[in-house]
Amino acid sequence: MKLFNRFKKILIVEDDRQLRRALAVKLASEGFSVLEAVDGQEGLSMAMDEHPHLILLDLMLPKMDGMSVLEELRSKDNVWGKDVPVFIITNLGETDQRRLRAQELNVVEYIDKSLYQLDEIVKKVGAAL
């Protein structure tokens, strides 16, 4: 599995340094190539330049919030971004409005940070790829 993963690039867009690093280390230990962005603008730019196979995206980000990043990725002008799997990782609860918007934008997973362990997130990433 790790050998296969090394061809898969994951972008983590998360402003919480500890969580971002923990996710990056765990995913790298599973053989994934990991990219990290600390704010929404950097994340969007990195996604457009690097074309990762999957994006882990926080909603509460400096400079550009996660939902705006996702809307830009899914815009009609962005051929590549329409299909990239995106996991929302957030401490914001999944309200009906947020869930509906996430579904409209084809989010693969909506993960509440407080409810999941790193191992579970990595398993979900592997399953999505």
Phi and psi in degrees as GROMACS dihedral restraints (atoms count N, CA, C in turn):
[ dihedral_restraints ]
;  ai    aj    ak    al  type     phi  dphi    fc
    3     4     5     6     1   -62.1    20    10
    4     5     6     7     1   -36.1    20    10
    6     7     8     9     1   -63.4    20    10
    7     8     9    10     1   -42.3    20    10
    9    10    11    12     1   -65.5    20    10
   10    11    12    13     1   -40.4    20    10
   12    13    14    15     1   -62.2    20    10
   13    14    15    16     1   -28.8    20    10
   15    16    17    18     1   -63.2    20    10
   16    17    18    19     1   -15.6    20    10
   18    19    20    21     1   -90.3    20    10
   19    20    21    22     1    -2.0    20    10
   21    22    23    24     1  -105.8    20    10
   22    23    24    25     1   126.4    20    10
   24    25    26    27     1  -103.7    20    10
   25    26    27    28     1   126.8    20    10
   27    28    29    30     1  -114.5    20    10
   28    29    30    31     1   131.3    20    10
   30    31    32    33     1  -105.2    20    10
   31    32    33    34     1   125.2    20    10
   33    34    35    36     1  -106.1    20    10
   34    35    36    37     1   119.6    20    10
   36    37    38    39     1  -113.0    20    10
   37    38    39    40     1    99.6    20    10
   39    40    41    42     1  -152.2    20    10
   40    41    42    43     1   128.4    20    10
   42    43    44    45     1   -85.6    20    10
   43    44    45    46     1   -16.3    20    10
   45    46    47    48     1   -78.2    20    10
   46    47    48    49     1   106.8    20    10
   48    49    50    51     1   -56.7    20    10
   49    50    51    52     1   -44.5    20    10
   51    52    53    54     1   -63.3    20    10
   52    53    54    55     1   -46.2    20    10
   54    55    56    57     1   -66.4    20    10
   55    56    57    58     1   -44.5    20    10
   57    58    59    60     1   -58.3    20    10
   58    59    60    61     1   -47.0    20    10
   60    61    62    63     1   -66.3    20    10
   61    62    63    64     1   -41.1    20    10
   63    64    65    66     1   -61.4    20    10
   64    65    66    67     1   -45.0    20    10
   66    67    68    69     1   -63.2    20    10
   67    68    69    70     1   -43.8    20    10
   69    70    71    72     1   -62.0    20    10
   70    71    72    73     1   -45.2    20    10
   72    73    74    75     1   -64.3    20    10
   73    74    75    76     1   -44.5    20    10
   75    76    77    78     1   -64.9    20    10
   76    77    78    79     1   -45.0    20    10
   78    79    80    81     1   -66.3    20    10
   79    80    81    82     1   -40.4    20    10
   81    82    83    84     1   -64.0    20    10
   82    83    84    85     1   -36.8    20    10
   84    85    86    87     1   -66.2    20    10
   85    86    87    88     1   -20.4    20    10
   87    88    89    90     1   -92.6    20    10
   88    89    90    91     1     4.2    20    10
   90    91    92    93     1    97.0    20    10
   91    92    93    94     1    -1.4    20    10
   93    94    95    96     1   -75.4    20    10
   94    95    96    97     1   150.5    20    10
   96    97    98    99     1   -86.0    20    10
   97    98    99   100     1   127.8    20    10
   99   100   101   102     1  -119.2    20    10
  100   101   102   103     1   133.0    20    10
  102   103   104   105     1  -114.2    20    10
  103   104   105   106     1   146.7    20    10
  105   106   107   108     1  -129.1    20    10
  106   107   108   109     1   138.2    20    10
  108   109   110   111     1  -131.7    20    10
  109   110   111   112     1   143.2    20    10
  111   112   113   114     1  -100.2    20    10
  112   113   114   115     1    -9.0    20    10
  114   115   116   117     1  -148.8    20    10
  115   116   117   118     1   171.2    20    10
  117   118   119   120     1   -64.8    20    10
  118   119   120   121     1   -41.3    20    10
  120   121   122   123     1   -63.6    20    10
  121   122   123   124     1   -45.9    20    10
  123   124   125   126     1   -62.7    20    10
  124   125   126   127     1   -40.7    20    10
  126   127   128   129     1   -62.6    20    10
  127   128   129   130     1   -44.9    20    10
  129   130   131   132     1   -64.2    20    10
  130   131   132   133     1   -45.2    20    10
  132   133   134   135     1   -61.3    20    10
  133   134   135   136     1   -44.4    20    10
  135   136   137   138     1   -65.3    20    10
  136   137   138   139     1   -40.4    20    10
  138   139   140   141     1   -61.4    20    10
  139   140   141   142     1   -44.6    20    10
  141   142   143   144     1   -68.5    20    10
  142   143   144   145     1   -33.2    20    10
  144   145   146   147     1   -80.0    20    10
  145   146   147   148     1   -40.4    20    10
  147   148   149   150     1   -98.5    20    10
  148   149   150   151     1   -19.7    20    10
  150   151   152   153     1    48.1    20    10
  151   152   153   154     1    64.0    20    10
  153   154   155   156     1   -64.6    20    10
  154   155   156   157     1   160.8    20    10
  156   157   158   159     1   -79.0    20    10
  157   158   159   160     1   -20.9    20    10
  159   160   161   162     1  -158.1    20    10
  160   161   162   163     1   147.4    20    10
  162   163   164   165     1  -123.5    20    10
  163   164   165   166     1   129.9    20    10
  165   166   167   168     1  -100.0    20    10
  166   167   168   169     1   116.5    20    10
  168   169   170   171     1  -126.2    20    10
  169   170   171   172     1   119.2    20    10
  171   172   173   174     1   -75.5    20    10
  172   173   174   175     1   154.8    20    10
  174   175   176   177     1   -90.1    20    10
  175   176   177   178     1   -39.2    20    10
  177   178   179   180     1   -92.3    20    10
  178   179   180   181     1    96.7    20    10
  180   181   182   183     1  -130.5    20    10
  181   182   183   184     1   150.4    20    10
  183   184   185   186     1   -71.8    20    10
  184   185   186   187     1   158.7    20    10
  186   187   188   189     1    70.4    20    10
  187   188   189   190     1   -40.2    20    10
  189   190   191   192     1  -159.0    20    10
  190   191   192   193     1   122.3    20    10
  192   193   194   195     1   -71.1    20    10
  193   194   195   196     1   159.9    20    10
  195   196   197   198     1   -60.3    20    10
  196   197   198   199     1   -36.7    20    10
  198   199   200   201     1   -66.6    20    10
  199   200   201   202     1   -36.5    20    10
  201   202   203   204     1   -66.7    20    10
  202   203   204   205     1   -38.8    20    10
  204   205   206   207     1   -59.7    20    10
  205   206   207   208     1   -47.7    20    10
  207   208   209   210     1   -62.0    20    10
  208   209   210   211     1   -42.0    20    10
  210   211   212   213     1   -62.0    20    10
  211   212   213   214     1   -39.7    20    10
  213   214   215   216     1   -65.8    20    10
  214   215   216   217     1   -41.8    20    10
  216   217   218   219     1   -60.9    20    10
  217   218   219   220     1   -38.9    20    10
  219   220   221   222     1   -89.5    20    10
  220   221   222   223     1     1.6    20    10
  222   223   224   225     1   -61.8    20    10
  223   224   225   226     1   154.5    20    10
  225   226   227   228     1   -63.9    20    10
  226   227   228   229     1   -21.4    20    10
  228   229   230   231     1   -81.9    20    10
  229   230   231   232     1    -8.9    20    10
  231   232   233   234     1  -108.9    20    10
  232   233   234   235     1    91.5    20    10
  234   235   236   237     1   -61.9    20    10
  235   236   237   238     1   -48.1    20    10
  237   238   239   240     1   -63.4    20    10
  238   239   240   241     1   -44.5    20    10
  240   241   242   243     1   -69.6    20    10
  241   242   243   244     1   -14.5    20    10
  243   244   245   246     1   -63.2    20    10
  244   245   246   247     1   -32.3    20    10
  246   247   248   249     1  -112.5    20    10
  247   248   249   250     1    -5.6    20    10
  249   250   251   252     1   -65.2    20    10
  250   251   252   253     1   130.1    20    10
  252   253   254   255     1   -65.7    20    10
  253   254   255   256     1   133.5    20    10
  255   256   257   258     1  -126.2    20    10
  256   257   258   259     1   131.1    20    10
  258   259   260   261     1  -106.2    20    10
  259   260   261   262     1   126.9    20    10
  261   262   263   264     1   -82.9    20    10
  262   263   264   265     1   128.3    20    10
  264   265   266   267     1  -121.9    20    10
  265   266   267   268     1   118.9    20    10
  267   268   269   270     1  -154.6    20    10
  268   269   270   271     1   162.4    20    10
  270   271   272   273     1   -97.4    20    10
  271   272   273   274     1    -7.6    20    10
  273   274   275   276     1   -74.6    20    10
  274   275   276   277     1   132.7    20    10
  276   277   278   279     1   -63.0    20    10
  277   278   279   280     1   159.3    20    10
  279   280   281   282     1   -87.3    20    10
  280   281   282   283     1    86.5    20    10
  282   283   284   285     1   -72.6    20    10
  283   284   285   286     1   163.3    20    10
  285   286   287   288     1   -57.4    20    10
  286   287   288   289     1   -41.3    20    10
  288   289   290   291     1   -66.6    20    10
  289   290   291   292     1   -44.7    20    10
  291   292   293   294     1   -65.4    20    10
  292   293   294   295     1   -41.8    20    10
  294   295   296   297     1   -62.2    20    10
  295   296   297   298     1   -44.5    20    10
  297   298   299   300     1   -62.0    20    10
  298   299   300   301     1   -45.7    20    10
  300   301   302   303     1   -64.1    20    10
  301   302   303   304     1   -40.6    20    10
  303   304   305   306     1   -62.7    20    10
  304   305   306   307     1   -40.6    20    10
  306   307   308   309     1   -64.6    20    10
  307   308   309   310     1   -42.7    20    10
  309   310   311   312     1   -59.3    20    10
  310   311   312   313     1   -32.6    20    10
  312   313   314   315     1   -96.6    20    10
  313   314   315   316     1    15.6    20    10
  315   316   317   318     1    56.3    20    10
  316   317   318   319     1    47.2    20    10
  318   319   320   321     1   -73.7    20    10
  319   320   321   322     1   132.9    20    10
  321   322   323   324     1   -75.6    20    10
  322   323   324   325     1   -45.2    20    10
  324   325   326   327     1  -138.0    20    10
  325   326   327   328     1   145.4    20    10
  327   328   329   330     1  -119.0    20    10
  328   329   330   331     1   104.8    20    10
  330   331   332   333     1  -108.7    20    10
  331   332   333   334     1   123.2    20    10
  333   334   335   336     1   -82.7    20    10
  334   335   336   337     1   115.9    20    10
  336   337   338   339     1   -53.5    20    10
  337   338   339   340     1   -35.9    20    10
  339   340   341   342     1   -75.8    20    10
  340   341   342   343     1   -13.9    20    10
  342   343   344   345     1  -102.3    20    10
  343   344   345   346     1    -8.5    20    10
  345   346   347   348     1  -121.2    20    10
  346   347   348   349     1   144.2    20    10
  348   349   350   351     1   -90.6    20    10
  349   350   351   352     1   157.9    20    10
  351   352   353   354     1   -56.2    20    10
  352   353   354   355     1   -41.8    20    10
  354   355   356   357     1   -58.5    20    10
  355   356   357   358     1   -39.0    20    10
  357   358   359   360     1   -67.1    20    10
  358   359   360   361     1   -39.8    20    10
  360   361   362   363     1   -65.1    20    10
  361   362   363   364     1   -43.8    20    10
  363   364   365   366     1   -61.5    20    10
  364   365   366   367     1   -40.7    20    10
  366   367   368   369     1   -62.6    20    10
  367   368   369   370     1   -41.2    20    10
  369   370   371   372     1   -65.5    20    10
  370   371   372   373     1   -39.5    20    10
  372   373   374   375     1   -61.0    20    10
  373   374   375   376     1   -48.3    20    10
  375   376   377   378     1   -59.4    20    10
  376   377   378   379     1   -41.3    20    10
  378   379   380   381     1   -67.1    20    10
  379   380   381   382     1   -36.3    20    10
  381   382   383   384     1   -71.8    20    10
  382   383   384   385     1   -25.4    20    10
